[in-house]
Amino acid sequence: GPTSEALEKSKMDDIRTRGSFPLPEEARRPEIAEQLRTFMTDNLAKADDPEFESPVIGIVAPHLDYGRGAGNYAAAYKCLETGARERPDRVVVLGTNHFGLGDGVVMTEYGFETPLGTARPDAAILERLRDAFGDKLFKDQIDFASEHSIALHIPWIQHLYGDVPVIAALVPDPNIGLISDDGERVGTKEFAAALKSILAQTGGRTVFVSSADLSHVGPQFGDQAPLDEKRRHAVEQFDRELLGEFIGGGEPFLAHVAKTGNANRWCSIGNMYVTAICAPHRTREMVKYEQSVDPNGAAMISSAALALLA
């Protein structure tokens, strides 16, 4: 209604003025930055060094809250800490549009404030994407204001690389297709092709972050089966099979998801696909797999840490 539209306009005006998505007031306290750095430093120190011989050019990591996802965040970013020490020219962070209204791929030309500072956008790459698609990618930027799948990764990127330009996109599952076929939005496959081409033409070093949670199962998600050990084992088998397809390549991964109907509700098919297509890597390796079960047994979300090796 008119009230929500006015609120949305006011919020976007504020973001435009700042040039970035603001940090909530409660996160601005000086001790928050110190606590966040300590949390990341401690968890990275605990994570095993995968000791890859090849350079790491990207990761798949969760967007669970830090409490439940700490192990896989640290395992994934450890791969970058040890296998991609040199600061890249940019980091591409690909997330999932959980609550926004945007149809198709949604991007932003604004930065992201965190307790560690403001991550700035890569203006040159965004300009080339605008040349390719006009304003279609940027119509629903407000969706980033409440989206955690990007925001949770920015501090890790800042912690490792400091002030590095970021390209952020929310990517839908290409198997589902656009809601409206009016030509006013950008589909996942055409976005992947354009981004790959633009990054290759621009040159420099790009690191990719696929912000991906895997299975969402249990009564909370509409399942009848209880979350017993048998069910958890079946979910792990399902996840490992699908991760195997992802390791095999973007198109086989997408075909397998279509065939199985995404029965366990992986929520990040689109951004994993774009990462597989755009990152110029030779192979992918899984470093860690975890399942987070609600204490009441109502829900379970799985996640993994993977490295993309050049």
C-alpha positions in Angstrom: 0.0 0.0 0.0 0.9 3.7 0.0 2.4 3.6 3.5 4.9 0.8 2.6 5.8 2.5 -0.7 6.5 5.7 1.2 8.7 3.8 3.7 10.5 2.1 0.9 11.2 5.4 -0.9 12.4 7.0 2.4 14.8 4.0 3.0 16.1 4.1 -0.6 16.6 7.9 -0.3 18.7 7.3 2.8 20.8 4.6 1.1 21.3 6.8 -2.0 22.5 9.7 0.2 24.9 7.4 2.1 26.0 5.5 -0.9 25.6 2.3 1.1 23.2 0.1 3.0 23.4 1.3 6.6 24.4 -0.7 9.7 21.7 -1.0 12.4 22.3 1.4 15.3 22.9 -1.5 17.8 25.8 -2.8 15.6 27.6 0.6 15.6 29.0 0.3 19.1 32.9 0.2 19.0 33.1 -3.1 20.9 31.1 -4.9 18.2 33.9 -4.5 15.7 36.4 -5.9 18.2 34.1 -8.9 19.1 33.6 -9.6 15.4 37.3 -9.6 14.6 38.0 -11.8 17.6 35.3 -14.3 16.5 36.6 -14.5 13.0 40.3 -14.8 14.1 39.5 -17.5 16.6 37.4 -19.6 14.2 40.0 -19.3 11.4 42.7 -20.4 13.8 40.6 -23.5 14.7 39.9 -24.4 11.1 42.1 -27.0 9.4 44.4 -25.8 6.7 43.3 -27.7 3.6 46.9 -27.3 2.2 45.8 -27.0 -1.5 48.7 -26.9 -4.0 46.6 -24.8 -6.4 45.5 -21.2 -5.8 41.9 -20.8 -4.5 39.8 -18.5 -6.6 36.4 -18.9 -4.8 34.4 -20.6 -2.1 31.0 -21.9 -1.3 30.0 -21.0 2.3 26.8 -20.9 4.3 24.5 -17.9 5.1 23.3 -19.5 8.3 23.7 -17.2 11.3 27.2 -17.2 12.7 26.2 -19.3 15.8 25.1 -22.3 13.7 27.4 -21.8 10.7 30.7 -20.8 12.3 32.4 -24.1 11.4 31.7 -23.9 7.7 32.3 -20.1 7.4 35.7 -20.7 9.0 36.5 -23.8 6.9 35.6 -21.9 3.7 37.4 -18.7 4.5 40.5 -20.7 5.7 40.8 -21.8 2.1 41.0 -18.2 1.0 43.3 -17.2 3.9 45.8 -19.9 3.0 45.2 -20.3 -0.8 44.4 -16.7 -1.9 46.6 -14.5 0.3 47.1 -11.8 -2.2 44.4 -9.2 -2.2 42.1 -9.5 -5.2 41.0 -6.7 -7.5 37.4 -7.5 -6.5 35.2 -10.0 -4.7 31.9 -11.3 -6.4 29.4 -12.2 -3.7 26.4 -14.2 -4.9 23.4 -14.6 -2.6 19.8 -15.6 -2.5 16.8 -13.3 -2.4 14.9 -14.7 0.6 12.4 -12.0 1.3 12.6 -9.4 -1.5 10.1 -8.9 -4.2 12.5 -8.6 -7.1 12.0 -11.0 -10.0 15.2 -12.2 -11.7 18.7 -11.3 -10.7 18.9 -8.3 -8.4 22.1 -6.2 -8.1 23.1 -3.0 -6.3 25.3 -0.1 -7.1 25.7 0.7 -3.3 28.1 -0.4 -0.7 27.6 -2.3 2.6 28.3 -0.9 6.0 29.6 -3.4 8.6 31.1 -2.9 12.0 34.5 -3.1 10.2 33.8 -0.2 7.8 32.1 0.2 4.5 32.6 -2.2 1.6 32.5 -0.2 -1.6 31.0 -1.5 -4.9 33.1 -2.2 -8.0 31.8 0.7 -10.1 33.6 -0.2 -13.3 32.1 -3.8 -13.5 28.7 -2.5 -12.5 28.9 0.1 -15.3 29.6 -2.6 -17.8 26.7 -4.6 -16.5 24.5 -1.6 -16.8 25.7 -1.1 -20.4 24.6 -4.7 -21.1 21.2 -4.7 -19.4 20.2 -1.1 -18.7 18.5 -0.6 -15.3 17.0 -4.1 -15.3 19.4 -5.5 -12.7 19.0 -2.5 -10.4 15.2 -2.1 -10.1 14.9 -3.9 -6.8 18.0 -2.8 -4.9 15.8 -2.3 -1.8 15.8 -6.1 -1.5 19.4 -5.9 -0.1 18.3 -3.9 2.9 16.8 -7.0 4.6 18.9 -9.7 2.9 21.4 -11.6 5.1 22.9 -13.9 2.5 25.2 -11.0 1.3 25.6 -9.1 4.6 26.9 -12.0 6.6 29.9 -12.4 4.2 31.1 -8.8 3.9 32.9 -8.8 7.3 34.8 -12.0 6.5 35.9 -10.4 3.2 36.9 -7.2 5.0 38.8 -9.3 7.6 40.9 -11.1 5.0 41.3 -8.4 2.4 40.5 -5.0 3.9 39.1 -2.4 1.5 38.4 -4.5 -1.6 35.6 -3.6 -4.1 32.6 -5.9 -3.9 30.0 -7.0 -6.6 26.8 -8.3 -5.0 24.0 -10.1 -6.7 20.9 -12.0 -5.6 20.4 -14.9 -7.9 17.2 -17.0 -8.5 17.1 -20.7 -9.4 17.1 -20.8 -13.2 15.0 -24.0 -13.3 12.1 -22.0 -11.9 12.1 -19.1 -14.4 10.9 -15.5 -14.1 7.5 -14.7 -12.7 6.9 -12.1 -15.4 7.9 -12.5 -19.0 7.8 -8.8 -19.8 11.5 -8.4 -20.6 12.1 -6.0 -17.7 14.2 -8.4 -15.6 17.4 -10.4 -16.2 17.4 -14.2 -16.0 20.1 -16.2 -14.2 21.7 -17.8 -17.4 21.9 -14.5 -19.3 23.4 -12.8 -16.3 26.0 -15.6 -15.8 27.1 -15.3 -19.5 27.4 -11.5 -19.3 29.2 -11.5 -16.0 31.7 -14.1 -17.2 32.4 -12.1 -20.3 32.8 -8.8 -18.6 35.1 -10.1 -15.9 37.3 -11.8 -18.6 37.4 -8.5 -20.6 38.2 -6.4 -17.6 41.0 -8.6 -16.3 42.6 -8.5 -12.9 42.0 -11.0 -10.1 38.5 -11.9 -9.0 37.5 -14.0 -5.9 34.0 -15.6 -5.9 31.9 -16.2 -2.8 28.8 -18.4 -3.3 26.6 -17.8 -0.2 24.7 -21.1 -0.1 22.7 -23.1 2.4 21.7 -26.6 1.3 18.8 -28.8 2.5 15.9 -27.3 4.5 14.0 -30.3 6.0 11.7 -31.2 8.9 8.1 -30.4 10.0 8.8 -26.6 9.9 9.3 -26.9 6.2 6.3 -29.1 5.6 7.8 -32.6 5.9 6.0 -35.4 7.6 9.0 -37.5 8.4 10.7 -37.0 11.8 14.3 -35.7 11.9 15.7 -38.9 13.3 19.2 -40.4 12.6 17.9 -42.3 9.5 16.4 -39.1 8.0 19.6 -37.1 8.7 21.7 -39.7 7.0 19.4 -39.7 4.0 19.7 -35.9 3.8 23.5 -36.1 3.9 23.5 -38.7 1.1 21.2 -36.4 -1.0 23.4 -33.4 -0.3 26.7 -35.2 -1.1 25.2 -36.6 -4.4 24.1 -33.1 -5.4 27.4 -31.5 -4.3 29.1 -34.2 -6.5 27.1 -32.9 -9.4 28.1 -29.3 -8.6 31.7 -30.4 -8.5 31.1 -31.8 -12.0 30.0 -28.5 -13.5 27.2 -25.9 -13.7 25.1 -27.5 -16.3 25.1 -31.1 -14.9 24.4 -29.6 -11.5 21.3 -27.7 -12.8 20.1 -30.8 -14.8 20.3 -33.0 -11.7 18.4 -30.4 -9.6 15.7 -30.3 -12.3 15.5 -34.1 -12.3 15.1 -34.5 -8.6 12.8 -31.5 -8.3 15.0 -30.0 -5.5 13.2 -32.3 -3.1 15.1 -31.1 0.0 14.7 -27.4 -0.8 18.3 -26.2 -1.5 17.9 -22.4 -1.4 20.9 -21.3 -3.4 20.8 -23.2 -6.7 21.1 -20.0 -8.7 24.1 -18.5 -7.1 26.0 -21.8 -7.0 25.2 -22.2 -10.8 26.6 -18.7 -11.6 29.7 -19.4 -9.5 30.3 -22.6 -11.4 29.9 -20.9 -14.7 31.8 -17.6 -14.0 34.8 -18.7 -11.9 37.6 -19.8 -14.2 38.6 -22.8 -12.1 39.9 -26.2 -12.8 38.3 -28.2 -10.0 36.2 -27.9 -6.8 36.8 -29.6 -3.5 34.5 -30.0 -0.5 36.3 -29.2 2.8 33.5 -29.6 5.4 29.8 -30.6 5.7 27.5 -29.9 8.6 23.9 -30.2 9.6 22.3 -27.8 12.0 19.2 -29.3 13.8 16.7 -27.2 15.7 16.7 -28.3 19.4 13.0 -29.2 19.2 13.6 -31.3 16.1 11.4 -29.1 14.0 13.9 -28.2 11.3 17.3 -29.0 10.0 19.5 -26.9 7.6 22.6 -28.3 6.1 25.6 -26.4 4.7 29.1 -27.1 3.3 32.4 -25.4 2.7 33.9 -25.9 -0.8 36.9 -24.4 -2.5 37.3 -23.6 -6.2 40.8 -24.2 -7.3 42.5 -22.7 -10.3 
